[in-house]
């Protein structure tokens, strides 16, 4: 995807040295575009934990490269197991993190210590490339939903999205935003309602930034405005991403997604979820009861960072007391119109998923 016409991925190996890892510091967006250079596994873990990188697919890719950096320091089996476990513990909800680390371990355990660094970089590169390809495929399968909405309404299509599920949350293209980018590239007349997504404002800070830099028409709205817009026929479809999907079609995503699904259901607005298959947890059936929900610092709720009138970046407190901060909620499959994966679209159900992934039967 592009920033002011220049194509980027969200994680890449530095071409100058061939081994260090580059990422955008997403905690500095939208006010500053800072590229970080990761040289140690601890830096990769910090980037994931502190949300310098976030989004389930990107977390997995950065963790894979974190394993590469770990092996440069110590390629022994003991160090491999220790550092992999440390990376896996950084975030509990996104299933891609554990998936990527398990995949790295599968190819690295049989390798000799002398070969592990080269094997690790090759496998991490494949994980990144596959994620980009999967997200592009999600875009191809999802863009038809937007094209159909144009045909149905005969006017500009309004798409609502929650949190950030664009290329900043993946290696490239994004999940929920991939169909939007493809529709824009096709010349389809569309507009995106961008939920601010409190408390970290990933919509206002990240989705609005990347859509704007790519040139896609959009408007930021307060989180609580979506239902009102749906009641007044100003939302044609909702597309969100996800951090984990159960084998039965329940969807864990940024806190507030469940409320959007309820509003969409009440107003008969299609509610779609974009995801690569790496985000499906085939071991979990009941999302509400089985998916661990990360509880983040209450400071994310009580404090807000922004730019002052004179250009300074300041953090201010907006509430006199402490706050609870569950970072995700679970939308039951019954509220989800369907899932958009790299293999196509399906119902949010066990049979729907198995129709696209029969090898999981």
N, C-alpha and C positions, 0 to 999 in steps of 0.2 A: 504494500500500500504506500501512499505518498504523503509526504509532508512538503507542502508548497511545491509540488511537482517532482520532488526527489524521492525515489522508492527506498523503503526501508523494511527490514524485519525487526522484530522486537527483541531478538537475541541473536548474536552472531559471534563467531570466532574472529578475533582481531587479525586482519590480513597482514599487518606489519610484522607480527611475531609468530603467528600461526598457532597460538595456544591460549592466550588470555581471552576472556569472555567479555563481550560488551553488552550492556543493557541500558535502557532508558531508566532514569530514576523517576518513577511515576509519582512519588510523593512530592516532587517539585513542580509537576504539571498542574495547571496550565501556565503558570507564571514564568517558568524557566525550563528550557529544553537542555537537560544535562545528561550526558552519556557517561556511565560508570565503567571502569575497567576492573573486572574481577580476576584476582590472581590466586586466591586461596579458598578452600572449601568453606571456611568460616564466613567469608564475605558472601558467598552464594547463599548460605543458610540465613545470614542476616538479611539479605535482600528479599528472601521469601518471607521471613518472619515479620519484617518491618513493612512489608507491602511496597517496597521499591519495585518489585514485580508482583503482579497478582493476576487472577484469572486462571482457572484450573489447567487449561492446556499449557500456558506459558510457565506456570509453576513446575509442571512436570519436565518441560524442556530445560529450564534453568537448573533443576535438581540433577538432571542427567549430566549437564556440563559441570555441575558441582562435583560429581563423582570423578570426572576427568581431572579437575584441579586437585582433588584429594590424592589421586594416584600419582600425580607429579611429585608430591611431597613424600609419599610412602605407598608403595605398590604391594605391600604385604597383605596377606589374607586377613589378618587381624585388623589392620587399619581399614581395609575395604569394608569389612562388616561394621566396624565402629562408626566410620564416617557416614556410611549409608543410613544407619539407624538414626544418627543425629539429623541428617537431612529430612528423613521421613517424619520426624517429630515436630517439624517447624509449623505445619498447619494441619488440623485434623479433619476438615470437612471435604476438601477437594480430593476425589479418588485418583485423579491423574498423577498426583505426587507419588503415591505408593506404587502405582502401576509403572511409572517410568523407572523408579529405583529398582523394582523387582526385575524389570526387563534388563536393566544394566547388569544386575547381579547374575542373571541367567547366563549372559555371555562372558562375564568377567571371572566368575568362579573357576571355570575349567581352564582359563588362560594362565600362562606362566606369568610371574611378576614382571619379567622382562618385556613381555608383549602387552601387558594390560593397558598401558597408556594409549598406545596406538589403537587397540581394540575399543577402548572407551570412547575416544574421540570419533571414531567411525560410527559407533552405535548411537551416540548422542546426535551426530549429524543426521543419521537416518530418522531418529525420533522427531527432530525439528522439521526435516523435509516432509515426512509423512503427515505431520500436523498441518503444515501449510497446504498440502494437497487435499487433505480431508476437509479443511475449512473452505477451500475453493469449491469442492464438490457440494458442500452444504449450501454454498451460495447458488450453485446451478440448480439444485433441487428446490431451494426456497424462493428464488426469483419468480418462479411461475405463480406463486401465491400472490405476489404483488402485481404481476401482469394481469392475473385474473381479476383482481380487485379493480384495476383500471377499466377492464372490459365491462365489469359489472356496474360500476358507478358512472363511467364516462367523464370522470374529472380527476383532478389531482388526488393521489392516494395519501392518506395520513397513517403513518405507522407509529405506534408507541412502543418504546423500549425502556427497560429498567436496568439500572447499574451500567456497567461497561462490559459488553461482550463483542467488542470490535478487535482490530488487529493488535491493540495494546494488551489484550487479554489472552492472545494466542501467539503463535509465531508469525502468522500473516493472515490477512483477510478478516478473521474473526468468526464467530459462530452466528449470533443473532444479527450482526451487522453485515455479514457476507452477502446475504440476499439483497440488502439495501444498497451496498456498493455496486453489485452487479446490475441492479435496476438502474442506478444512476448512470453507470457506464453505457447502458443500452439506450439512454435518453428517455426513460420512463419518467413521467412527471410525478414526483413524490416529495413528501415532506415528513420529517421525523419529529415527533414529540419526545423530548429527552427528559425523563424523570431526573430530578436533582440527585436522588438516591442518598438521602441522609442515613447514617451520620457522616460517612467519609466523602460524600458528594462525588462518587465516581461518575455519575451521569453528567453533572454540571461541570466537573473538572476535566474528565477524560473523554467521555463520549462526545460532548460538545466540541472539545478541542480537536479530536481526530476527524470528526465529520466536517468541521469548519476548515481544517487544513486541507482536506480532500475536496472541498467545494460542495458538499451535500447540504441542501436546505434543511434547516432544523430550528427548533425553538425549545429552550429549556423551560420546564414547568415544575412547580412545586409537586412533591410526591403525592399530595392529597388532591391534586387537580384532575388526575386521570379519570376517575369515575364521573366527574362532572362533564368532561369532554365526551365521554362515551354516551352519556345520556342525551347529548345534543348532536349526536351523529357526526362527531368530529374525529373519530378514530375508526379506521376501517379494519385494522388488524393489529394485534399485539405480537411482537416477537421478542423473546428474552433468551438469554443463555442459561447455563446451569453448571454447578460444581459437582453434582452427583445425581444420577438417575437410577432408580431401582429397576430390577428386572420386571417389575409390574407397572412401571411408568410414572411413579411418583417423582417429583422434581424438587431438588434442593437448590435454592438460588439465594441471592442477596436478600436480606430482610426487606419485607414489603412486597415481594413478588406474589405471595399468597393473596394479599389484599387486591392486587391488580387482577388476578385471576378471578376472584369473586366478583369484582365489578364487571369484568368482561363477560362472565357467565350470565349475570343478571341482565346485561344489555345485548346479549347475543352477538358479541364481538369475538371473532376467532382469536384464540390464544395459542400461539405456536412456540415451541422451544427448539432452538438450534443447538446441536451437540455432536462432537465426534464420538465414535464408539468407545474411545478410551475413557469417556466420562460415565459409562454405564457400569454400575456395580452389580454384577450378576449374582453376588452372594447375599444381597439385601432385598427383601420383599416389601417391608413396611417402612416407608421413609420417615413417617412421623415418629415412630418408636425406635427405629434402628440407626438412623443417621446421626452421628454426633454433631452437635451444633456448637461451633466455636463461640465462646464468650470473650469478647475483646474488651480492652480497657474502656472504662466509663468516660475517660477524657476525650474519646472520639465523639461523644455525645455532648459533653459539657463545653468543649473548646472548639472553635472554628478558626481556620486560617484563611486569610484573604489579603487583597492588595488595598492599601489605603489610598486616599485621594492624591497624596504626594508620591505614590509609587512604592512605598515600603511594604514588605510582606510581614504581616503581624498576625499573631494568634491571640484571640480574645476569648474570654469565658462568657457563655450565654445563659447559664443557669446557676442559681445560688447553691445548689446541692449536688450530690453525686448522682450517678445514673447507671442503670443496667444497660448492657449492650450485646444482646444476642446478634451475631453477625449474619445469620441465615435463617430462612424458614423453609418449610416444605409445602409445596402445592400438590394436593392429591391428584392422582391421574384422572379422576372424574371431571376435573376442571380444565384439563388440558385438551385442546382440540386435536393436537397431533405433535409428533416429533419429527424434526428435520435432521437426518444424519447424512454421512457421506455416501450411504447406499440408497438413499431415497427417503421418502416420507412414510410415516406409519402412524397407526393409532397408538396412544399412550396406554399400552396394556402389555401383558405378557405375550399374548399371541401376536400383537402388532410388532413388537420387537423381534420375536422369533421368526416372523415372516421375512425380516431383513437379515437376521443373523441365525439361520437354521442350524449352524454348527454348534450353537449353544443349547440345543435341545437335549 
